[in-house]
Amino acid sequence: MRREITYASPSSRDLRAGAAAADSAPLSPLSSAAMRTSRPVKVIPLQHPTDAASPSPSVAGSAVSRWREKVKRMTSTEWIELCLPCYRWIRTYNWRQDLQADLMAGITVGIMLVPQSMSYAKLAGLQPIYGLYSGFIPIFVYAIFGSSRQLAIGPVALTSLLVSNVLSSTVDPSDELYTELAILLALLVGILECIMGLLRLGWLIRFISHSVISGFTTASAVVIGLSQIKYFLGYDIERSSKIIPLIESIISGADQFSWPPFVMGSIMLAILLTMKHLGKSRKYLRFLRAAGPLTAVVLGTVFVKMFHPTSISLVGEIPQGLPKFSVPKEFDHIQFLIPTTMLITGVAILESVGIAKALAAKNGYELDSNQELFGLGVANICGSFFSSYPTTGSFSRSAVNHESGARTGLTGIVMGIIMCCALLFLTPLFEYIPQCSLAAIVISAVIGLVDYDEAIFLWRVDKKDFLLWAITCITTLFLGIEIGVLVGVGVSLAFVIHESANPHIAVLGRLPGTTVYRNIRQYPEAYTYNGIVVVRIDAPLYFANISYIKDRLREYEIAKDGSSSHGPEVSRVHFVIIEMAPVTYIDASAVQALKDLYQEYKSRHIQLAISNPNQEVLVSLAKAGVVELIGKEWYFVRVHDAVQICLRHVQSLNEFPNTQEVSSDNSPNAILFERLLKQRKDEFSTAEVESGNGRFLQSKDADPQLEPLLSKK
């Protein structure tokens, strides 16, 4: 696009012309003194687009062009890494340094995964064998297509609760349809994750606040814990995701309470929590954290083998062998499963991608969240063909994996091999695992999800975020998971919309000794100038917030800001300067509102000036005719340039109150302004106008091109 350079105001040209005329013409004492004390205003020129109608590249067009350039630059190695992310660590694998660490981490997490998989399958309302299947094929697939080197995927508590909550409301868990729908859900989740990864739509989840996630996981942890308490109490309770029906069911069945499972479950829970605490607090005992679930399973199995208690329920027979290939069925129920698919996908993005990015940062490598999402989707799709229900990244296992020294994705392959061995050789032993031991494993895992520390932090830092946390947590507890998530997301979006529709607007003042203008509330020492209001809008201008911005501008025109004011005394505001550096976008509604605002100011003899608009905003204003309407001479590169020009006009009005005010049409009144400058009184210089006092501040040796001086007060 061709550009022409136009100066922000004709003032500097007129001043220089006046100085040249003064050199060649006899001067009166008054005009001589005025020329001695006045000097040119140094203004940085603003570049205007010469052709406003020239098409500017669209956001989509620029994104496509960037993508094409990136594809052209990609090497064969980068193409392989894009299709198979595992190639990144395979080609740089150091067998001496990495192999031992990966083997130890894989074995540690694999031992932890086997009992947890069975526990989470029970939580989902499935037979334990489906938990083992879900911890087998998806792990191998993710090791190939996943980009995180420390993320441990498999069944998790939150996803299992979502599966149970949705399916148990319409299908009995003992029905074969229940299992088929859980497997179909894995396929749907995988497809949606792949689509979002390919279309790079992971950014959509950014609209869900961290406060919503924390409140949701806290409430879900409470519901999960209460749902597992039935294995401690020895009797069945109602399957629900709401806290009131669970508590009522627990109380109503109290007469069926059995001591043996309660004592055994409590002992196992105490052992698990103790081992977890020791593993977290002491580095040399960190293996205890991973060994906790296996310890609970082994101790429970040994006890049952030795004493054969009849009042303690067992897992029962588990099929031996690897899962067989089968295509998911019951596609007639897809419409029923879509809301849950979206919810589980959202949880997967927030949990898995969030953990993966944090672990990548700690281990010094980059991670593409969309590619990670695609890897999770492929893992779920492949898993669904081998009887797996939805899987995602686990907080606890990923933390153990990282702490155990995992270096690459080889740890996932080791975990898969351990799960394979368990399916081939150990399932006969799993028959004697007490259900209260598996319940203790689930409860010990979800206790860490109760994020009361986050609630305390939010209360201290931001009451609004705490309110969002509390609303999400309470609605999830009392109204159910789906409603809780919807309410939390809705309130979160309402906060976003409110902030967007009511953006921050600041009145700017000049910092003493500088040409920098800052928020007068943040910097009380900053001072303003009489007759001039400088406003900064810290948001894009669009239809939702332009009305609020116009109202605030009217308030600033009338109300006093409370800061110290410099410059000549005037009775009202003559200039409004809008600093548009933070404005990244302006839409048609805002452009029209800006035109209306200019006309409104014009009717009250107030001149509007624009400072530092970016290229896209300036092109939009030029296309809409706003640049010509306001006048190119009223567009500035810096706020200080605008203030200097406006100050000279205000000073002219103050010295000659009977003179016509600054012309508000598009053409500058250069002759009038030059005459006013020639008649400037000796005791007023530019420096005095800026400083607001009557002392003569300019040195005789001062460079006329320097910035105006400030008062030394």
C-alpha positions in Angstrom: 0.0 0.0 0.0 1.4 3.4 -1.0 1.7 5.9 1.8 2.0 9.7 2.1 3.5 11.4 5.1 1.3 14.2 6.5 2.2 16.1 9.6 -0.1 15.9 12.6 -0.8 19.6 12.5 0.0 22.6 10.3 1.2 24.4 13.4 4.8 23.4 13.0 4.9 24.5 9.4 3.2 27.8 10.2 5.6 28.5 13.0 8.6 27.9 10.8 7.0 30.1 8.1 6.5 32.8 10.7 10.1 32.6 11.8 11.3 33.0 8.2 9.1 36.0 7.6 10.3 37.5 10.8 13.9 37.3 9.6 13.2 39.3 6.5 10.8 41.9 7.9 11.2 44.6 10.6 9.8 43.4 13.9 7.9 45.5 16.5 9.2 45.1 20.1 6.2 42.9 20.9 6.5 40.6 18.0 10.3 40.5 18.4 9.9 39.3 22.0 7.2 36.8 21.0 9.5 35.3 18.4 12.3 35.2 20.9 10.3 33.2 23.4 8.4 30.9 20.9 9.9 28.1 18.9 8.7 25.3 16.6 6.8 22.3 18.0 8.6 19.1 17.3 6.0 16.6 16.0 6.6 13.1 14.7 4.7 12.7 11.3 1.9 10.1 11.1 1.7 8.0 8.0 -1.8 7.8 6.5 -2.8 5.2 3.9 -3.2 7.0 0.6 -5.8 4.6 -0.8 -8.4 3.8 1.8 -10.2 1.5 -0.5 -7.3 -0.8 -1.1 -8.0 -4.2 0.3 -6.3 -5.1 3.5 -5.4 -8.7 4.1 -8.1 -10.5 6.1 -7.3 -12.5 9.2 -8.2 -15.8 7.5 -6.2 -14.8 4.4 -3.1 -13.9 6.4 -3.4 -17.1 8.4 -3.6 -19.2 5.3 -0.6 -17.4 3.7 1.4 -18.0 6.9 0.4 -21.7 6.9 1.5 -22.0 3.2 4.9 -20.4 3.9 5.4 -22.7 6.9 4.5 -25.8 4.8 7.0 -24.7 2.1 9.8 -24.4 4.7 9.2 -27.7 6.4 11.9 -30.4 5.9 11.4 -34.1 5.6 12.3 -34.6 9.2 9.7 -32.0 10.3 7.1 -33.8 8.2 7.9 -37.1 10.0 7.8 -35.4 13.4 4.4 -33.9 12.5 2.9 -37.3 11.6 4.7 -39.3 14.2 5.7 -37.1 17.2 7.5 -40.0 18.8 10.3 -39.5 16.1 11.4 -36.4 18.0 12.6 -38.4 21.0 13.6 -41.6 19.0 16.1 -39.8 16.8 17.8 -38.1 19.8 17.5 -41.0 22.3 20.5 -41.5 24.5 20.5 -45.2 25.5 23.0 -44.8 28.3 21.4 -41.8 30.1 17.7 -42.3 29.3 17.1 -46.1 29.2 17.5 -46.8 32.9 15.4 -43.7 34.0 12.6 -44.6 31.5 12.5 -48.3 32.6 12.3 -47.3 36.3 9.6 -44.7 35.7 7.6 -47.1 33.4 7.7 -49.9 35.9 6.8 -47.6 38.8 3.7 -46.1 37.1 2.8 -49.4 35.5 2.5 -51.0 38.9 0.4 -48.1 40.0 -1.8 -48.3 36.9 -3.0 -51.9 37.2 -5.0 -51.6 40.4 -6.1 -48.0 39.6 -7.5 -49.2 36.3 -9.7 -51.8 37.9 -10.8 -49.2 40.6 -11.8 -46.6 38.0 -13.7 -49.2 35.9 -15.8 -50.0 39.0 -16.4 -46.3 39.5 -17.6 -46.1 35.9 -20.0 -48.9 36.5 -18.0 -51.4 34.4 -16.3 -54.7 35.1 -12.7 -54.3 36.2 -11.4 -56.0 33.0 -12.5 -53.0 31.0 -10.3 -50.8 33.1 -7.3 -53.0 32.3 -8.2 -52.9 28.6 -8.4 -49.1 28.8 -4.9 -49.1 30.2 -3.4 -51.3 27.5 -3.9 -50.3 23.8 -4.4 -46.5 24.3 -1.0 -46.3 26.1 0.8 -47.9 23.1 -1.0 -45.6 20.6 -0.3 -42.5 22.6 3.4 -43.3 22.9 3.5 -43.1 19.1 1.1 -40.2 18.4 1.3 -38.2 21.6 3.8 -35.3 21.9 4.2 -35.3 25.7 7.0 -37.5 27.0 5.9 -37.6 30.6 2.1 -37.7 30.4 0.6 -41.0 31.7 -2.8 -41.7 30.1 -5.4 -44.3 31.0 -8.6 -44.4 33.0 -9.1 -41.5 35.4 -11.6 -40.8 38.2 -13.3 -37.7 36.7 -13.9 -39.3 33.3 -15.2 -42.5 35.0 -17.6 -40.5 37.0 -19.0 -38.8 33.9 -19.4 -42.2 32.2 -21.3 -43.6 35.1 -23.4 -40.5 35.7 -24.7 -40.4 32.1 -25.1 -44.1 31.3 -26.5 -45.2 34.6 -29.4 -42.7 34.3 -30.8 -44.7 31.3 -29.2 -48.1 31.3 -28.7 -50.7 34.1 -24.9 -51.2 34.7 -25.4 -55.0 34.6 -26.9 -54.7 31.0 -24.6 -55.4 28.1 -25.8 -52.2 26.4 -24.1 -50.3 29.2 -20.7 -51.6 28.3 -21.3 -51.1 24.5 -22.3 -47.5 25.1 -19.2 -46.9 27.2 -17.0 -48.2 24.4 -18.9 -46.2 21.8 -18.3 -43.1 24.0 -14.6 -43.7 23.7 -14.9 -43.7 19.9 -16.9 -40.5 19.8 -14.6 -38.7 22.2 -11.6 -39.8 20.1 -13.2 -38.5 16.9 -14.1 -35.1 18.5 -10.6 -34.7 19.9 -9.0 -35.5 16.5 -11.3 -33.0 14.8 -10.5 -30.3 17.3 -6.8 -31.0 17.0 -6.8 -31.0 13.2 -8.8 -27.7 13.1 -6.7 -26.3 15.9 -9.8 -25.5 18.0 -8.2 -26.2 21.4 -8.3 -22.4 22.1 -12.1 -22.7 22.6 -11.5 -24.2 26.1 -9.7 -21.0 27.1 -13.1 -19.5 27.7 -13.5 -21.9 30.7 -12.0 -20.2 33.7 -9.5 -22.1 35.9 -11.9 -21.2 38.8 -14.6 -23.2 37.0 -12.3 -26.2 36.6 -11.2 -26.1 40.2 -14.7 -25.8 41.6 -15.9 -28.6 39.3 -13.1 -31.0 40.2 -13.6 -30.3 43.9 -17.3 -31.0 43.8 -16.7 -34.1 41.6 -14.1 -35.4 44.1 -16.7 -35.2 46.9 -19.3 -37.0 44.8 -16.7 -39.7 43.8 -15.7 -40.3 47.4 -19.3 -40.6 48.6 -20.2 -43.0 45.7 -17.3 -45.3 46.8 -18.2 -45.3 50.5 -20.7 -48.1 49.8 -17.8 -50.6 49.6 -16.7 -49.4 53.1 -20.2 -49.6 54.6 -21.1 -53.0 53.2 -24.4 -52.1 51.5 -25.5 -50.5 48.2 -26.4 -46.9 47.9 -28.1 -44.9 45.2 -26.0 -44.2 42.1 -26.2 -40.4 41.7 -24.0 -37.4 40.9 -25.9 -35.2 43.4 -24.8 -35.0 47.0 -28.3 -35.0 48.6 -29.5 -38.3 47.2 -26.2 -39.9 48.1 -26.3 -38.7 51.7 -30.0 -39.7 52.0 -29.2 -43.2 50.7 -26.3 -43.6 53.1 -28.4 -42.6 56.1 -31.4 -44.7 55.1 -29.3 -47.9 54.8 -27.4 -47.4 58.1 -29.1 -50.5 59.6 -27.2 -52.7 57.1 -23.8 -51.4 58.2 -21.1 -54.1 58.3 -17.9 -53.7 60.4 -15.4 -55.9 58.5 -15.3 -54.0 55.2 -15.4 -50.7 57.0 -12.4 -51.6 59.2 -10.5 -53.1 56.3 -11.2 -50.2 53.9 -10.3 -47.6 56.6 -6.9 -49.4 57.2 -6.2 -49.6 53.5 -7.1 -45.9 53.1 -4.8 -44.9 56.0 -2.0 -46.9 54.5 -2.5 -45.3 51.1 -2.6 -41.8 52.5 0.5 -42.4 54.7 2.5 -43.8 51.8 1.4 -40.9 49.6 2.4 -38.3 52.2 5.8 -39.9 52.8 6.4 -40.2 49.0 5.6 -36.5 48.6 7.5 -35.1 51.6 10.7 -37.2 51.4 12.5 -37.7 48.1 14.3 -40.9 49.1 10.8 -42.4 49.8 9.1 -41.2 46.7 8.7 -44.8 45.5 6.1 -45.3 48.2 3.7 -43.0 46.4 3.6 -45.2 43.4 3.7 -48.4 45.4 0.6 -47.5 47.5 -2.1 -48.9 45.2 -0.2 -52.1 44.7 0.4 -52.4 48.5 -3.4 -52.1 49.2 -4.2 -54.7 46.6 -1.6 -57.2 47.8 -2.5 -56.8 51.5 -6.2 -57.1 50.8 -5.7 -60.2 48.6 -3.4 -61.9 51.2 -6.0 -61.2 54.0 -8.8 -62.7 52.0 -6.7 -65.7 51.0 -5.8 -66.3 54.6 -9.1 -65.7 56.5 -11.8 -66.0 53.8 -14.2 -63.4 55.2 -17.7 -63.7 53.9 -18.8 -60.2 54.7 -16.2 -58.6 52.4 -17.2 -58.4 48.7 -14.5 -59.4 46.2 -13.9 -58.4 42.6 -14.7 -61.8 41.2 -13.7 -63.6 38.1 -11.8 -61.6 35.5 -11.3 -62.9 31.9 -7.7 -63.8 31.1 -6.0 -62.7 27.9 -5.7 -59.7 25.6 -8.7 -57.8 24.3 -10.0 -58.8 20.9 -10.6 -56.5 18.0 -14.2 -55.5 17.7 -16.1 -52.5 16.1 -18.1 -50.4 18.5 -21.9 -51.0 18.2 -25.1 -49.2 19.2 -24.7 -46.2 16.8 -28.4 -45.5 17.3 -27.6 -43.9 20.6 -25.0 -41.4 19.3 -27.4 -38.4 19.7 -27.8 -39.3 23.4 -24.1 -39.5 23.9 -23.1 -36.2 22.2 -23.4 -33.9 25.3 -21.3 -36.3 27.4 -18.8 -36.6 24.5 -18.3 -32.8 24.5 -18.0 -32.7 28.3 -15.4 -35.5 28.4 -13.5 -33.9 25.6 -13.4 -30.6 27.5 -12.1 -32.3 30.6 -9.5 -34.1 28.5 -8.3 -30.8 27.1 -8.2 -29.1 30.4 -6.6 -32.0 32.3 -4.3 -33.7 29.8 -3.2 -30.7 27.7 -2.7 -28.6 30.8 -0.6 -31.3 32.5 1.3 -32.0 29.3 2.3 -28.4 28.8 3.4 -27.9 32.4 5.6 -31.1 32.2 7.0 -30.0 28.8 8.0 -26.7 30.3 9.7 -28.4 33.3 11.6 -30.7 31.0 12.7 -28.2 28.5 10.9 -29.1 25.3 8.0 -27.5 23.3 4.6 -29.0 23.0 1.8 -28.2 20.5 -1.5 -28.4 22.4 -3.5 -29.2 19.2 -1.1 -32.0 18.2 -1.4 -33.3 21.8 -5.2 -33.3 21.4 -4.9 -35.2 18.2 -2.7 -37.8 19.9 -5.3 -38.3 22.6 -8.0 -38.7 20.0 -6.1 -41.4 18.1 -5.5 -43.2 21.3 -9.2 -43.2 22.2 -10.3 -44.2 18.7 -7.9 -47.2 18.6 -8.8 -48.1 22.2 -12.5 -48.2 21.3 -11.8 -51.1 18.8 -10.3 -53.1 21.7 -13.1 -52.6 24.3 -11.7 -49.5 26.0 -13.8 -46.7 27.5 -12.7 -43.0 27.4 -9.2 -42.4 28.6 -7.2 -39.2 29.2 -4.1 -38.0 31.1 -3.9 -38.6 34.8 -2.8 -36.0 37.4 -1.4 -38.5 39.9 0.3 -40.9 37.5 1.8 -38.2 35.4 3.3 -36.6 38.5 4.7 -39.9 39.6 6.1 -40.5 36.1 7.8 -37.1 36.2 9.2 -37.6 39.7 10.5 -41.0 38.8 12.7 -39.5 36.2 10.8 -40.3 32.9 12.7 -38.8 29.9 10.8 -40.0 26.9 7.7 -41.8 25.6 9.4 -45.1 26.2 7.9 -45.0 29.7 4.4 -45.4 28.1 5.6 -48.5 26.2 6.9 -50.0 29.5 3.6 -49.3 31.2 1.8 -51.0 28.3 4.0 -54.1 28.6 3.3 -54.4 32.3 -0.4 -54.1 31.6 -0.1 -56.8 28.9 1.7 -59.1 31.4 -1.1 -58.5 33.9 -3.8 -59.4 31.4 -1.9 -62.5 30.3 -0.8 -63.9 33.7 -2.2 -62.1 36.7 -6.0 -61.9 36.2 -6.6 -65.2 38.2 -5.1 -63.5 41.2 -7.3 -60.4 40.8 -10.3 -62.5 41.6 -9.6 -62.2 45.3 -9.1 -58.5 45.5 -11.5 -56.9 48.1 -13.7 -54.2 46.6 -13.0 -52.0 49.7 -9.3 -52.0 48.7 -10.2 -50.7 45.2 -12.5 -48.1 46.7 -9.7 -47.0 49.1 -7.5 -46.5 46.0 -10.1 -44.3 44.4 -10.8 -42.2 47.5 -7.1 -41.7 48.1 -6.7 -40.5 44.6 -9.6 -38.0 44.6 -8.7 -36.5 48.0 -6.0 -34.6 46.1 -8.6 -33.1 43.8 -10.4 -31.3 46.7 -8.7 -27.9 45.9 -9.4 -25.9 49.1 -6.1 -24.2 48.8 -7.2 -22.7 45.5 -10.4 -21.4 47.1 -8.3 -19.7 49.8 -6.0 -18.2 47.2 -8.9 -16.9 45.1 -10.5 -15.4 48.2 -7.3 -13.5 48.9 -6.6 -12.4 45.3 -9.9 -12.0 43.5 -13.3 -12.2 45.1 -14.9 -12.5 41.7 -13.0 -15.6 40.8 -13.8 -17.0 44.3 -17.5 -16.4 43.6 -17.1 -18.3 40.3 -15.4 -21.2 42.1 -18.1 -21.3 44.8 -21.0 -21.2 42.2 -19.5 -24.0 40.2 -18.8 -26.2 43.2 -22.2 -25.7 44.8 -24.2 -26.2 41.6 -22.2 -29.3 40.8 -22.8 -30.8 44.2 -26.5 -30.1 44.5 -27.7 -30.0 40.8 -25.4 -32.6 39.2 -22.3 -32.6 37.0 -23.8 -31.5 33.7 -25.8 -28.6 35.2 -22.8 -27.6 37.4 -20.5 -27.4 34.3 -23.1 -25.5 32.3 -23.7 -23.0 35.1 -20.0 -22.6 35.7 -19.2 -22.0 32.1 -22.2 -19.7 31.7 -21.2 -17.5 34.6 -17.5 -17.6 33.4 -18.6 -16.4 29.9 -20.9 -13.8 31.5 -17.9 -12.4 33.4 -15.9 -12.3 30.1 -18.7 -10.5 28.3 -19.1 -8.0 31.1 -15.4 -7.2 31.1 -15.5 -6.9 27.3 -18.6 -4.7 27.3 -17.2 -2.5 30.1 -13.6 -2.0 29.3 -11.0 -0.2 31.3 -10.7 3.5 30.4 -8.1 5.7 31.9 -7.5 9.5 32.0 -3.9 10.1 31.3 -1.6 12.7 32.8 2.0 13.7 32.1 4.7 12.3 34.4 6.9 15.2 35.7 10.2 15.5 33.9 9.1 13.3 30.9 7.0 13.3 27.8 5.3 10.1 29.1 1.6 10.0 29.8 0.1 7.5 32.3 -3.1 6.7 34.2 -3.5 9.5 36.8 -5.0 7.0 39.3 -2.0 4.7 39.1 0.4 7.7 39.1 -1.0 10.4 41.3 2.0 12.6 40.5 1.0 12.8 36.9 -0.7 16.1 35.9 -3.2 17.1 33.3 -3.7 20.3 31.3 -6.6 22.7 31.6 -9.0 22.4 28.6 -7.5 19.1 27.4 -8.7 15.6 28.3 -6.5 12.7 27.3 -8.2 9.3 27.5 -6.8 5.8 26.8 -9.2 3.0 25.9 -7.8 -0.4 26.8 -9.9 -2.7 24.6 -11.0 -3.2 21.0 -13.9 -1.0 20.0 -17.0 -2.9 18.9 -20.7 -2.9 19.1 -20.9 -4.3 22.6 -18.7 -1.7 24.4 -19.0 1.5 22.3 -22.0 2.8 24.1 -20.3 2.4 27.5 -17.2 4.1 26.1 -19.2 7.1 24.8 -20.9 7.5 28.2 -17.5 7.5 30.0 -16.1 10.1 27.6 -19.1 12.3 28.4 -18.4 11.9 32.1 -14.7 12.8 31.7 -15.7 15.9 29.8 -17.8 17.2 32.7 -16.3 15.7 35.9 -13.0 16.8 37.4 -10.4 14.0 37.6 -8.9 15.3 40.9 -5.3 15.5 39.5 -3.2 18.7 39.5 -3.8 20.8 36.3 -1.3 22.9 34.5 -1.6 25.4 31.7 -3.8 28.5 31.1 -7.0 28.7 33.0 -10.0 27.9 30.8 -13.7 27.5 31.7 -14.3 24.3 29.8 -12.9 21.4 27.8 -11.7 22.4 24.3 -9.9 19.2 23.2 -10.5 15.4 23.8 -7.5 13.2 22.8 -8.1 9.5 22.5 -5.0 7.3 22.9 -5.8 4.3 20.6 -2.6 2.3 21.0 -4.3 -0.5 23.0 -7.2 -0.6 20.4 -6.5 -3.6 18.2 -9.7 -3.7 16.3 -12.7 -1.4 15.5 -15.9 -2.6 13.9 -18.5 -0.8 11.8 -20.7 0.0 14.8 -17.9 1.6 16.6 -16.8 3.6 13.6 -20.4 5.0 13.3 -20.4 5.8 17.0 -17.1 7.6 16.6 -18.6 9.7 13.8 -21.6 10.6 16.0 -19.2 11.4 18.9 -17.3 13.8 16.6 -20.4 15.6 15.5 -21.6 15.8 19.1 -18.2 17.4 20.1 -18.3 19.7 17.1 -21.7 21.1 18.1 -20.1 22.0 21.5 -16.9 23.4 19.9 -14.8 20.6 21.2 -12.1 19.2 18.9 -11.5 15.4 18.8 -7.9 14.2 18.3 -6.7 10.6 17.8 -3.3 9.3 19.0 -1.3 6.3 17.8 -3.9 4.1 16.0 -2.5 0.9 14.6 -2.5 0.2 10.9 -5.7 -1.9 10.8 -7.6 0.6 12.9 -6.4 3.5 10.8 -7.3 1.7 7.5 -10.8 1.1 8.9 -11.2 4.7 9.9 -10.0 5.9 6.5 -12.4 3.6 4.6 -15.3 4.9 6.7 -14.3 8.5 6.0 -13.5 9.2 9.7 -10.0 10.3 8.9 -11.2 13.0 6.5 -14.1 13.9 8.8 -11.9 14.7 11.8 -9.0 15.9 9.7 -5.7 14.3 9.0 -4.0 17.1 11.0 -5.7 15.8 14.2 -4.1 12.3 14.0 -0.9 12.0 16.0 1.9 9.4 16.6 2.3 10.3 20.3 0.0 11.7 23.0 2.7 14.3 23.7 2.5 15.6 20.1 -1.3 16.0 20.4 -1.0 17.7 23.7 1.6 20.2 22.4 -0.6 21.2 19.5 -3.8 21.5 21.6 -1.9 23.5 24.2 -1.0 26.1 21.6 -4.6 26.4 20.6 -5.8 26.7 24.2 -3.1 29.3 24.9 -4.3 31.3 21.9 -7.9 31.2 23.1 -6.7 32.3 26.6 -4.7 35.3 25.3 -7.4 36.4 22.8 -10.8 35.4 24.3 -12.6 37.5 21.7 -10.9 35.6 18.8 -12.9 32.9 17.1 -12.2 29.5 18.6 -10.3 26.8 16.7 -12.0 25.9 13.5 -13.7 22.6 13.8 -13.8 22.0 10.0 -11.3 19.8 8.2 -9.1 22.6 6.8 -6.8 24.3 9.4 -7.0 28.0 9.9 -3.3 28.6 9.3 -3.5 32.4 8.8 -5.3 32.9 12.1 -2.9 30.7 14.0 0.2 32.4 12.5 -1.2 35.8 13.5 -1.9 34.6 17.0 1.6 33.3 17.4 3.1 36.7 16.2 1.1 38.5 18.8 2.2 36.2 21.6 3.1 38.1 24.7 6.6 38.1 26.0 5.9 36.6 29.4 4.3 33.4 27.8 6.5 30.7 26.3 5.7 27.2 25.3 7.5 25.9 28.4 5.4 28.2 30.6 2.2 27.0 29.0 3.1 23.4 29.7 4.4 24.0 33.2 1.4 26.2 34.2 3.4 28.9 35.9 4.4 32.5 34.9 8.2 32.1 35.2 10.4 32.3 32.1 12.0 28.8 31.9 13.6 28.7 28.5 17.4 29.3 28.3 18.8 31.6 25.7 21.0 28.8 24.5 18.2 26.2 24.3 17.9 24.2 21.1 14.6 25.2 19.5 14.1 21.5 18.3 14.2 20.0 21.8 11.1 19.0 23.7 9.5 21.8 25.7 10.9 22.3 29.1 9.1 21.5 32.3 8.8 23.4 35.5 11.5 22.6 38.0 9.0 22.8 40.8 
